[in-house]
Amino acid sequence: MPIITIRVDEELKKKMDELSYINWSEMIRRKIEETVEEEQRKNRRGSKDYERIRRASVKSYEFYLNYGGKKSEETVREFRDKNWQL
């Protein structure tokens, strides 16, 4: 099995030593595997970040609830009048 090395600062190393019952190598190996699998899933979906798209959709809907039914010019004017930045 290949070996990789990571560096942590002194404070983190002390905290890790206090939790010596944890198999840090195994924990890090699992996290790396999870990250690789997650990235591979994203790539199989055509590089789309569906969670980011979902959050944008929710924000868009919230914006619609607050400003829906107004013309875009009216909304921009309202933002400007309140000295808000988009």
C-alpha positions as CSV (number, residue, x, y, z in Angstrom):
1,M,0.0,0.0,0.0
2,P,1.4,3.4,-0.9
3,I,2.2,5.9,1.9
4,I,1.2,9.6,1.9
5,T,2.2,12.2,4.4
6,I,0.2,15.1,5.8
7,R,1.2,18.0,7.9
8,V,-0.7,19.4,10.9
9,D,0.2,22.2,13.2
10,E,1.5,21.5,16.8
11,E,-1.8,22.4,18.5
12,L,-3.8,20.0,16.3
13,K,-1.2,17.2,16.8
14,K,-1.5,17.6,20.6
15,K,-5.3,17.3,20.4
16,M,-4.9,14.2,18.2
17,D,-2.5,12.7,20.7
18,E,-5.1,13.3,23.5
19,L,-7.5,11.2,21.4
20,S,-5.0,8.4,20.9
21,Y,-7.8,5.7,20.8
22,I,-8.8,7.0,17.3
23,N,-7.1,5.3,14.4
24,W,-6.2,8.5,12.5
25,S,-4.9,6.7,9.5
26,E,-8.1,4.8,9.1
27,M,-10.2,7.9,9.7
28,I,-8.3,9.9,7.1
29,R,-8.4,7.0,4.6
30,R,-12.2,6.8,4.9
31,K,-12.6,10.5,4.5
32,I,-10.4,10.5,1.4
33,E,-12.4,7.6,-0.1
34,E,-15.7,9.5,0.6
35,T,-14.4,12.6,-1.0
36,V,-13.2,10.7,-4.1
37,E,-16.5,8.9,-4.5
38,E,-18.4,12.1,-4.1
39,E,-16.3,13.9,-6.7
40,Q,-16.7,10.9,-9.1
41,R,-20.5,11.0,-8.7
42,K,-20.4,14.7,-9.5
43,N,-18.4,14.1,-12.6
44,R,-20.8,11.3,-13.7
45,R,-23.7,13.8,-13.5
46,G,-22.0,16.0,-16.0
47,S,-20.1,18.2,-13.5
48,K,-23.3,19.7,-12.2
49,D,-23.4,20.6,-8.5
50,Y,-27.1,19.8,-7.8
51,E,-26.9,21.0,-4.2
52,R,-25.7,24.4,-5.4
53,I,-28.5,24.4,-8.0
54,R,-31.1,23.5,-5.4
55,R,-29.9,26.4,-3.1
56,A,-30.0,28.8,-6.0
57,S,-33.6,27.7,-6.8
58,V,-34.7,28.2,-3.2
59,K,-33.1,31.7,-3.1
60,S,-34.8,32.5,-6.4
61,Y,-38.2,31.4,-5.1
62,E,-37.7,33.5,-1.9
63,F,-36.9,36.5,-4.1
64,Y,-40.0,35.8,-6.1
65,L,-42.1,35.7,-3.0
66,N,-40.7,39.1,-1.8
67,Y,-40.7,40.8,-5.2
68,G,-42.9,38.7,-7.4
69,G,-45.4,40.4,-9.7
70,K,-43.2,43.5,-10.0
71,K,-41.5,44.5,-13.2
72,S,-37.7,44.1,-13.1
73,E,-37.3,47.9,-13.4
74,E,-39.4,48.4,-10.3
75,T,-37.4,45.9,-8.3
76,V,-34.1,47.4,-9.4
77,R,-35.4,50.9,-8.5
78,E,-36.5,49.6,-5.1
79,F,-33.1,48.2,-4.4
80,R,-31.4,51.5,-5.5
81,D,-33.8,53.6,-3.4
82,K,-32.9,51.5,-0.3
83,N,-29.2,51.8,-1.2
84,W,-29.0,48.0,-1.4
85,Q,-26.4,46.3,-3.6
86,L,-27.2,43.3,-5.7
